[in-house]
Amino acid sequence: MTTRHRSPGVLRRTVTAAAAGALALAGAVALPAPPARAETTVKGDVIANLWEWNWTSVAAECTGVLGPAGYGAVQVAPPSESLKQPAFYWWDAYQPYSYDLDSRFGTEAQFAAMVGACHAAGVKVYTDAVVNHTAAQTGTGYHGTTLSNKYVTPEWSRGDYHDASDCPTSDLTVQDYGNLTQVQNCELLGLPDLRTGSDSVRAGIADFLNSQLALGVDGFRIDAAKHIPAADLAAIESKLTATTAGAAPYVFQEVYPGSTPQPADYYPTGDVLDFTYAGRLKSAFQGSVGDLANLPSSGILPAADSVSFVTNHDTERNGLHLSYKDGDAYRLANLFQLAYKWSTPTVYASWQWTQSDQAPPNSGGFVTATDCSASTWYCLDRDIGVIGMVAWHNATGSAAVSDWQTKSSSVIGFGRSGAGFFALNNGSSAQSQSFTTGMADGTYKNVVDGGASTVTVSGGSATITLPARSAVAFFDSSYTCTVGCGEPGGGGSSTVGATFESYASTTPGTDVYVVGSIAALGGWDPAKAVRLFAGGYPVWSATVAVPAGTAFAYKYLKKDAAGNVTWESNANRSAPAATSALTLRNSWNVADADATDVTFAETATTASGTSVYVVGSIASLGSWNPADAIPLSAQTYPTWRRLVIVPRNTAFAYKYLKKDAAGNVTWESGTNRAYTTGGSSGYSVSDTWK
């Protein structure tokens, strides 16, 4: 049994309605299989895998790094509610408790705001879809769902899972990974295996994915795809709606190495992550990089059907592939991946670890903000060489590999049919070599060091000095560094994420923006103001990358459908210089000098899909309008809480209410509550639903 139970039918009706509404606005229709494929080596196809970053950090990275650098997409962690156990291990996220989009990485509103921020930066969003199974462990999830039976969740009951009639092993777990029936009908590590041959299960999974598509998600990495028959995946994908851009969602699949099934079985349902490609890179960079001349014939997957990577969260821990612990060899392998014309490339950026199960940086299990200037994180996506090679990769496009030269077991070079040239040195000392480049004569900037050094081509050849365990690459004499320019190659940040949260009630068709004194906030030009997202209406929010160590002024404004602009009437707000992520909470037309904060904490149990709000007698608490009530966070369920900006020295009345997924409102009983703020800050109230 669960304490927050919801039947599959309710979930499906709710999610389908939400998806249908969003798609109707976009003019989209349901699309059948096959799924979309990423075009190979074209501008903007590089995927940044920001593994287990929280949503506000992903939003800031899209705005400040990925978009300006030319990344095409970001892959993010599983967004659904998952197991929350005392050690907060990373693999909690791969044990779904419910399909609610409130997780250890943030709330559904923060997730939606992240998608919007990435889209505004020109970056697509792919989520990690854990749809083969649910959680093996009972307990409590990150949004308060409690499971006492692993086969009974808010979405599923025992009949929705494979049982002894499907799985031949005594304990229902996979015991022989060479047996296709066991691999696809038995439980992986005791994780309850969904009966994906059932149309009702297929519909439930599709509804879960469609709820993300309705929020703007562009595609999915299918976790544990080999444990789902390809025919079942095709049936699920046939039920998916279009993205909000009107395209078929892009699908790529995890088919872990083994005798059965084979990657080729899954080509009809999407691209496949190429574990062999990563393995070949490890062998070469720990042996002879000259072996990479034969990479296409080495058993890697076809370029048209695959996604390449150097490492992922599993293989960096089990030693199958390279990891950040391999230092320069790991970085060089990533530079090579971006230089070589093959499949869609990914760049993995995550946190550092000393023990394989270790939790990500967190507070009570909830993942904290990514700080790329700290040793806790390894932000390879920001590495100056990687940034340069993303630009190089985009510029060389589909040009074929040409002029391959193996100078030694440590030094290679190759061109891309005159569109660019790349050379690397995996040795422990600098090397100076002459290369045939295929490039027009001229002087070119080296993108690997952000243009700090140059290479001169004469007669199509160049003598290049390659630093130890580094590379040189060039493609255009007018190349300009975009992100992290002048910084060392370790991924340091010149920006920090500033999350703006503003309470502002609006009429339909009107949006809220933030504008300010710095370029990142439009330089006071309302036409360049940054739009906030209303996923947690009436609280509008967005994360913006702002210059580190720089104080700035800002203000909110509203724009209606006709483009009319309304500014706040209070004085400009100010933000301090910061070297790490900051959150700026405000209330429309409540000046900072006149404002204080009250944290409302309400203990209230709810059914899944129902949330708790606070509303009150003053404008910043919605003026008793339930539509403008402030949503509280369930991160400490059953206590719901939120910090709210209200006027100083003010008496007000307030009350709590609940809203379900259909929008039905239930007020708590009894008389109105009352509170009076003073002239300081940091007030709080603690209440229990009545």
Secondary structure, 3 states (H helix, E strand, C coil): CCCCCCCHHHHHHHHHHHHHHHHHHHCCCECCCCCECCCCCCCCCCEEEECCCCHHHHHHHHHHHHHHHCCCEEEECCCCCEEECCCCCHHHHHCECCCCCCECCECHHHHHHHHHHHHHCCCEEEEEECCCECCCCCEEECCCCEECCCCCCCCCCHHHECCCCCCCCCCCECCCCCCHHHHHHCEHHHCCEECCCCHHHHHHHHHHHHHHHHCCCCEEEECCHHHCCHHHHHHHHCCCECCCCCCCCEEEECCCCCCCCCHHHHHHHCEEECHHHHHHHHHHHCCCHHHHHHHHHCCCCCHHHEEECCCCCCHHHHCCCCCHHHCHHHHHHHHHHHHCCCCEEEEEEEECCCCCCCCCCEECCEECCCCCCCCCEECHHHCHHHHHHHHHHHHHCCCCCEEEEECCCCEEEEECCCCCEEEEECCCCCEEEEEECCCCCEEEECHHHCCCCEEEEECCEEEEEECCCEEEEECCCCCCCCCCCCCCCCCCCCEEEEEEEEECCCCCCCEEEEEECCHHHHHHCHHHCEECEEEECCEEEEEEEEECCCCEEEEEEEECCCCCEEECCCCCEEECCCCCCEEEEEECCCCHHHEEEEEEEEECCCCCCCEEEEEECCHHHCCCCHHHCEECEEEECCEEEEEEEEECCCEEEEEEEEECCCCCEEECCCCCEEEECCCCCCEEEEEECC
